[in-house]
Amino acid sequence: MTDNSQIPTKEEIIKNMTKHLQTNIQDGEEVLLRTYDLAFIKGKMEAIGNVYDRLVKWATPQDLINKEKRMLTIYHDSPKITDSNYLRMSACIVLSHALKVDGEVNLRTLEPTKCIVSRFEITPNKFQQAWESNFKWMVQNGYKKSTIDTFEIYYNNAKEHSENKFIVDLCIPIL
């Protein structure tokens, strides 16, 4: 799907899920994402760039940064109900092996979760529109969000993309 305001169709959702994720398709659009072991730093949404800079600074000497490495953002608050000054998020890196952390870096596991997943190739200023489209699609198709935080899985570094775009999966955990 490209960076437009169209709501993805059921077929697009299924195509994206089967093509790009390590998943088990269940009941059409529902995807069971695998377990992710994560190192993370929590921070404010307004400082997301700085939080990721600190995470990369920590991860680089441990040889955790490479083209295959996945980064995630977990959103702990909804911008629909939380003042923008108080939105919290976690900048995460997916770990392939156990390691010790220190300082502000913590560990957590994101357990297997049923999600609605959509892949986008978008510029930073299109994320809100993409999320709103996904939530609208979710409601229109009878799904309900679970209490698990929403998250994004990144497949590239937008700074290395010719059009400064992220290739990202938006993940809405569902009941």
C-alpha positions in Angstrom: 0.0 0.0 0.0 1.3 3.5 -0.8 1.1 6.7 1.3 -2.5 7.6 0.4 -5.6 8.0 2.5 -7.4 4.9 1.1 -8.5 2.3 3.6 -6.8 -1.0 2.8 -9.1 -3.7 1.5 -9.3 -7.2 3.1 -7.3 -8.5 0.1 -4.6 -5.9 0.6 -4.3 -6.8 4.3 -4.1 -10.5 3.7 -1.6 -10.0 0.8 0.6 -7.8 3.1 0.5 -10.2 5.9 1.4 -13.3 3.9 4.1 -11.5 1.9 6.0 -9.7 4.6 5.6 -11.2 8.0 6.5 -14.4 9.8 2.9 -15.2 10.6 0.2 -17.8 10.9 -2.9 -16.6 9.1 -6.1 -17.3 11.1 -9.6 -16.3 10.2 -8.7 -14.1 7.2 -7.2 -10.8 8.4 -6.0 -12.0 11.8 -2.3 -12.5 12.1 -0.5 -14.1 15.0 2.8 -12.4 15.3 5.7 -14.3 16.7 7.4 -13.5 20.0 9.8 -10.6 20.0 12.6 -10.3 22.6 13.4 -6.6 22.8 15.9 -4.2 24.3 14.2 -0.8 24.7 14.3 2.7 26.1 11.1 4.4 27.2 10.5 8.0 26.4 8.1 10.8 25.3 6.6 10.7 21.8 7.8 14.3 21.2 11.4 13.1 21.6 11.2 9.9 19.6 14.2 10.7 17.5 16.4 11.4 20.5 15.2 8.2 22.2 16.1 6.1 19.1 19.5 7.9 18.9 20.3 6.8 22.4 19.1 3.2 21.7 21.3 3.0 18.6 24.3 4.5 20.5 23.9 1.7 23.1 23.3 -1.0 20.5 26.1 -0.2 18.0 29.1 -1.3 20.1 27.3 -4.5 20.8 27.1 -5.2 17.0 23.3 -5.1 17.1 22.8 -2.7 14.3 22.7 -4.1 10.7 20.4 -4.2 7.7 18.6 -7.3 8.9 17.9 -5.9 12.4 14.3 -4.8 13.1 13.4 -1.8 15.2 10.0 -1.4 16.8 8.1 1.5 18.4 5.5 0.6 21.0 2.9 3.2 21.8 1.7 3.2 25.4 -0.9 6.0 25.1 -3.5 7.0 22.5 -3.3 10.5 21.0 -7.1 10.4 21.0 -7.3 10.5 24.8 -3.8 11.6 26.1 -2.5 15.1 25.8 0.3 15.2 23.3 2.8 16.4 26.0 2.3 13.1 27.9 2.3 10.5 25.1 4.7 7.7 26.0 6.5 5.3 23.7 9.3 2.7 23.7 12.0 2.6 21.1 12.9 -1.1 20.7 15.4 -3.3 18.9 14.6 -6.9 18.3 17.2 -9.2 19.8 18.4 -12.5 18.3 20.2 -13.7 21.5 20.2 -13.0 25.2 22.3 -10.2 26.5 22.8 -8.0 29.5 21.6 -4.4 29.5 22.5 -1.5 31.6 21.6 2.1 32.3 18.3 3.3 30.7 18.1 0.2 28.4 15.6 -2.5 29.6 14.5 -5.9 28.3 11.0 -7.1 27.6 9.3 -9.8 25.6 6.4 -9.0 23.2 4.4 -12.2 23.4 2.6 -13.7 20.3 -0.2 -11.4 19.6 -3.2 -11.5 17.2 -3.0 -8.3 15.2 -4.3 -6.4 12.2 -1.2 -5.6 10.3 -0.7 -3.2 7.3 2.5 -2.4 5.5 3.2 1.1 4.4 6.0 2.9 2.6 5.5 6.4 4.0 7.2 9.6 5.0 7.2 10.6 8.7 4.3 13.1 8.3 2.0 10.4 7.0 2.0 8.1 10.1 -1.0 9.6 11.8 -3.1 9.3 8.6 -2.0 5.7 8.2 -2.9 4.8 11.8 -6.3 6.5 11.5 -7.0 4.6 8.3 -6.1 1.3 10.0 -8.3 2.0 13.0 -11.2 3.0 10.7 -10.8 -0.2 8.8 -10.6 -2.3 12.0 -13.9 -0.8 13.3 -15.7 -1.1 9.9 -14.8 -4.8 9.8 -16.0 -5.6 13.3 -12.7 -6.0 15.1 -12.0 -4.7 18.6 -8.6 -3.6 19.9 -7.2 -5.5 22.8 -5.6 -3.8 25.8 -2.1 -4.6 24.3 -0.3 -1.5 23.1 -0.1 -0.8 19.3 3.3 -1.0 17.7 5.2 -0.5 14.5 7.9 -2.8 13.0 10.4 -1.0 10.8 12.1 -2.7 7.8 14.5 0.1 6.8 16.2 3.3 8.0 14.2 6.2 6.4 17.5 8.2 6.3 18.8 5.7 3.8 15.7 5.7 1.6 15.9 7.8 -1.6 12.6 9.5 -0.6 13.1 9.5 3.2 10.3 6.9 3.6 9.8 4.2 6.2 8.9 0.7 5.2 6.8 -0.2 8.2 4.1 -2.5 9.5 1.5 -0.9 11.7 0.2 -3.5 14.2 -3.1 -3.2 16.1 -3.5 -6.0 18.6 -7.1 -7.3 18.5 -9.3 -9.5 20.7 
